[in-house]
């Protein structure tokens, strides 16, 4: 057994706030999260100096929202998780009775999105064929909140995700295997392959135009 | 969970090898600061600056049961406080380049060491154990004087598993002879991203029984850093050895 002093426990905490048009705020969720296997993959690549050439490839730049977090809870999700159960913009949704596989799930609002491949636990590409949609985390949403903590403030405004019952969220590193993937910018190179680094199912939130959602996610090391 | 393990092997000139030490190490608070700085995008803009690239060896050790042995901003603390904290950023007494000998194969860097500084409302000082518990503020700073750091060549890095990394520190037959080795520290290169490297301590190990180095053998330190306990996939991307290699075990499974 390790001594307490021998290890660093990477951990995280997620708060979810509804923000109504009049400015009223209501906290609807407040709990810890799970740091997932992709964090280890990315950091090990960084420390080996072998995964990617640019620092942005190792940073957490993307997130996904999903609609099947209740399944994750029933099946005792843990740090081996490498995808949301049913993310918006994920083709698998169509097969599970979800709502298709396009960025249109998120609606039209103040978010920037991109398509990536999803990394599985051994570094391979998880999705077959069509890539997933990811929501970009802008630089001003990332803040170092203590010596060893970083907080991500993720905004889903009133126009986004309406009609969906949201109940899971994941943070993703950009592309820690970039150096190994033949991703020439011109000529049909591979897409970034993003690993899930933190995950949390949460209470059902039926998103509507009445409120925006703010996810305040703090990772500590 | 981020954890590490250190194995020390004597390698004699006839090729004989003898394992003399194997134990977990301390992942210090510098590792957490290193990673948080990476993710907060406010440190170095070079990924290589966050990776361990230097080491130091020392003649004494950070003591956990005898408060006040090592200086700094620390004070009197209970044993429990020491055992629950890894808030230190320096070796107890690191060897300088002169101690390694003129014929050492190692390459050295002479520079300022990064640390986390804390304030007790009146003055700032290097954070050391209990000072981390009572701080009113903290910031990353660096030593005003320079220290010697030995380089870990990139070619000495190995990846067997996709979520762990091994560093090999080879202390050749001509290095540090006649001197006891009681501590070793692993330093990230330059996480703050200053013009010149400012290494930060990220992992540390003290030896209850010091190694007395002689010219009869080299000492090889194999240092593994792993990130999760139950993940067992091979690294098929950067792995340069076969899966049938017997050189490693999945140590953090146990």
Interface residues (C-beta under 8 A of the other chain):
Chain A: X2 X3 X4 X5 X6 X7 X8 X9 X10 X37 X39 X40 X41 X43 X44 X45 X46 X47 X48 X49 X50 X51 X52 X53 X54 X55 X57 X58 X59 X60 X79 X80 X121 X122 X123 X139 X142 X143 X144 X146 X147 X148 X149 X150 X177 X180 X219 X220 X221
Chain B: X1 X2 X3 X4 X24 X25 X26 X27 X29 X31 X32 X33 X35 X36 X37 X38 X39 X40 X41 X42 X44 X45 X46 X47 X48 X50 X51 X52 X64 X82 X83 X84 X85 X86 X116 X138 X140 X154 X157 X159 X161 X162 X163 X164 X165 X225 X226 X227 X228 X230 X231 X233 X234 X235 X236 X237 X238
